[in-house]
Amino acid sequence: MNKYLQKGYIHKPRWYSFYHQYQNIFNLNPKNVLEIGVGGGIVANILRENNIDITTIDNDPETNPDIIGSVLEIPLKDYSFDMVVAFEILEHLPFESFSIALKEMRRVARKNIIISLPDHGKSLLRLTLKIPFIKEKNIQLRIPAINNKKYWKPSGHHWEMGNIDYSYNKIAKEINNSGLKIIGSYIPNESAWTRYFILKKYE
């Protein structure tokens, strides 16, 4: 039984996360995608139904990936996919491995990489503005969580954004040093613990 499809895991905000995952992929219109980490296979199935060639890789055979392997040493050739994605995966590695994973993803990708990371900064205010003929606007007021490390271990996380030790600037610096440019980054109001990064390889 896949734990990522159990009712305790698939709660309402996580469904919003799935929406943002596949919508970010659709926005860039790739022909083929490598997904790091299968989870329940929901996003992969949606991509297949929309005629996007999707290959999955995971180090857990029970998730039934197309390829068994690690993001730290992807067993694929350079420039194999238009896009490589990893949603809620990289925080399960020690932070020292973050840039290694990014460089491997960059090696395999031809153009774009999309990742999401947990961001458990404290939300003091969240507003969604809907005005006719104007694009929906999300507004958030957040501060760093100084002492939330006690929640990491039960989730299998080595680190999380939103903690004072892992600021946006620190993560952005690692991304840039890995040869990737941030072309978009946001936290959706509907699942306010997840930050998305839309990345592009430097030419």
C-alpha positions as CSV (number, residue, x, y, z in Angstrom):
1,M,0.0,0.0,0.0
2,N,1.4,3.4,-1.0
3,K,1.7,5.7,2.0
4,Y,1.5,8.7,-0.2
5,L,-2.1,7.8,-1.2
6,Q,-3.4,7.4,2.3
7,K,-6.1,9.7,3.6
8,G,-3.9,11.1,6.3
9,Y,-1.4,12.2,3.7
10,I,-3.7,13.5,1.0
11,H,-5.3,16.4,2.8
12,K,-6.8,19.5,1.2
13,P,-3.8,21.8,1.1
14,R,-1.7,18.9,-0.5
15,W,-4.2,18.7,-3.4
16,Y,-3.5,22.4,-3.9
17,S,0.2,21.5,-4.0
18,F,-0.4,19.0,-6.7
19,Y,-2.2,21.7,-8.7
20,H,0.8,24.0,-8.5
21,Q,3.2,21.3,-9.4
22,Y,1.6,20.3,-12.6
23,Q,0.5,23.8,-13.5
24,N,4.1,25.1,-13.2
25,I,5.1,22.3,-15.6
26,F,2.3,23.0,-18.1
27,N,3.3,26.7,-18.1
28,L,6.7,25.9,-19.6
29,N,5.3,23.3,-22.1
30,P,8.0,20.7,-22.0
31,K,7.9,17.6,-24.2
32,N,9.5,15.3,-21.7
33,V,10.0,15.5,-17.9
34,L,12.1,13.7,-15.3
35,E,10.4,13.6,-11.9
36,I,12.6,13.0,-8.9
37,G,10.5,11.2,-6.3
38,V,7.3,9.4,-7.3
39,G,5.2,9.8,-4.2
40,G,1.7,8.7,-5.1
41,G,2.2,9.1,-8.8
42,I,-0.5,11.7,-9.1
43,V,1.4,14.4,-10.9
44,A,3.0,11.8,-13.2
45,N,-0.4,10.4,-14.1
46,I,-1.8,13.9,-14.9
47,L,1.2,14.6,-17.2
48,R,0.7,11.3,-19.0
49,E,-2.9,12.1,-19.6
50,N,-1.8,15.4,-21.1
51,N,0.6,13.8,-23.6
52,I,3.8,14.8,-21.7
53,D,6.4,12.1,-21.7
54,I,7.2,11.6,-18.0
55,T,10.0,9.4,-16.5
56,T,10.2,8.9,-12.8
57,I,13.2,8.1,-10.6
58,D,13.2,7.2,-6.9
59,N,15.4,5.3,-4.5
60,D,12.4,3.5,-3.0
61,P,11.4,0.5,-5.1
62,E,8.0,0.4,-3.3
63,T,6.9,3.6,-5.2
64,N,7.3,1.7,-8.5
65,P,9.5,4.3,-10.3
66,D,10.6,3.9,-13.9
67,I,14.2,4.1,-12.7
68,I,15.6,3.2,-9.2
69,G,18.3,5.6,-8.3
70,S,19.4,8.7,-6.4
71,V,19.2,12.4,-7.2
72,L,22.8,12.6,-6.1
73,E,23.9,10.4,-8.9
74,I,21.2,10.2,-11.6
75,P,21.9,7.3,-13.9
76,L,21.1,9.2,-17.1
77,K,23.0,11.0,-19.8
78,D,23.5,14.8,-19.9
79,Y,20.7,16.9,-21.4
80,S,18.2,13.9,-21.4
81,F,15.1,15.9,-20.6
82,D,13.5,19.3,-21.3
83,M,12.7,19.6,-17.6
84,V,13.6,18.0,-14.3
85,V,11.4,18.4,-11.3
86,A,11.7,17.5,-7.6
87,F,8.8,18.3,-5.3
88,E,9.3,18.1,-1.5
89,I,12.3,15.9,-2.0
90,L,15.6,17.8,-1.4
91,E,14.9,18.6,2.2
92,H,15.2,14.8,2.9
93,L,18.9,15.1,2.2
94,P,21.5,16.8,4.4
95,F,21.9,20.4,3.4
96,E,25.5,19.7,2.3
97,S,24.0,17.6,-0.5
98,F,21.6,20.3,-1.7
99,S,24.0,21.8,-4.3
100,I,25.1,18.3,-5.4
101,A,21.5,17.4,-6.2
102,L,20.9,20.7,-8.0
103,K,24.0,20.2,-10.2
104,E,22.9,16.6,-11.1
105,M,19.4,17.9,-12.0
106,R,21.1,20.7,-14.1
107,R,23.3,18.1,-15.8
108,V,20.3,16.0,-17.0
109,A,18.0,18.9,-17.9
110,R,18.2,20.7,-21.2
111,K,16.5,23.9,-20.0
112,N,14.3,24.1,-16.9
113,I,14.2,22.7,-13.4
114,I,11.3,23.1,-10.9
115,I,11.6,22.3,-7.2
116,S,9.5,22.8,-4.2
117,L,10.7,23.0,-0.6
118,P,9.0,23.2,2.8
119,D,8.9,26.8,4.0
120,H,7.5,26.9,7.6
121,G,8.0,30.6,8.3
122,K,5.2,31.9,10.4
123,S,2.3,33.3,8.5
124,L,1.0,36.5,10.2
125,L,-1.3,37.4,7.4
126,R,-2.6,35.8,4.2
127,L,-4.9,37.5,1.8
128,T,-6.2,36.6,-1.7
129,L,-7.6,39.5,-3.8
130,K,-10.0,38.8,-6.6
131,I,-10.9,41.8,-8.7
132,P,-12.7,41.5,-12.0
133,F,-10.4,41.7,-15.1
134,I,-7.3,41.7,-12.9
135,K,-5.2,38.7,-12.2
136,E,-5.7,37.2,-8.7
137,K,-3.2,38.6,-6.2
138,N,-1.9,36.7,-3.1
139,I,-0.5,38.7,-0.2
140,Q,1.4,37.3,2.7
141,L,3.2,38.7,5.7
142,R,5.7,36.1,7.1
143,I,8.5,36.0,9.7
144,P,11.1,33.3,10.2
145,A,10.4,30.4,12.5
146,I,13.2,30.4,15.0
147,N,12.5,27.1,16.8
148,N,10.7,24.6,14.5
149,K,13.5,22.0,14.2
150,K,11.6,19.6,16.5
151,Y,9.1,19.0,13.7
152,W,11.7,18.1,11.1
153,K,12.8,14.6,12.2
154,P,9.3,13.0,12.3
155,S,8.9,14.2,8.7
156,G,12.3,12.9,7.7
157,H,13.5,16.4,7.0
158,H,17.1,17.5,7.6
159,W,16.3,21.2,7.0
160,E,13.5,23.5,6.0
161,M,13.2,27.0,4.7
162,G,11.5,29.5,6.9
163,N,13.8,28.6,9.7
164,I,16.2,31.4,10.7
165,D,19.2,29.1,9.7
166,Y,17.8,28.5,6.1
167,S,16.7,31.8,4.7
168,Y,15.6,32.5,1.2
169,N,18.9,34.3,0.5
170,K,20.9,31.3,1.6
171,I,18.9,28.9,-0.6
172,A,19.0,31.4,-3.6
173,K,22.8,31.6,-3.3
174,E,23.1,27.8,-3.4
175,I,20.8,27.7,-6.5
176,N,22.8,30.4,-8.2
177,N,26.2,28.7,-7.4
178,S,24.8,25.5,-8.9
179,G,24.5,27.2,-12.3
180,L,20.8,27.9,-12.2
181,K,18.8,31.1,-12.4
182,I,15.6,31.7,-10.5
183,I,13.0,32.9,-12.9
184,G,10.1,32.5,-10.4
185,S,9.6,31.8,-6.7
186,Y,6.4,32.0,-4.7
187,I,4.4,30.5,-1.8
188,P,0.8,29.8,-2.6
189,N,-1.8,30.9,0.0
190,E,-3.7,27.6,-0.4
191,S,-0.7,25.6,0.9
192,A,1.4,28.2,2.7
193,W,4.1,25.8,3.9
194,T,5.5,25.2,0.4
195,R,7.8,27.4,-1.7
196,Y,8.2,26.8,-5.4
197,F,11.3,27.7,-7.4
198,I,11.1,27.8,-11.2
199,L,14.7,27.6,-12.5
200,K,16.5,28.0,-15.8
201,K,20.0,26.8,-16.7
202,Y,22.5,29.6,-17.3
203,E,23.4,29.7,-21.0
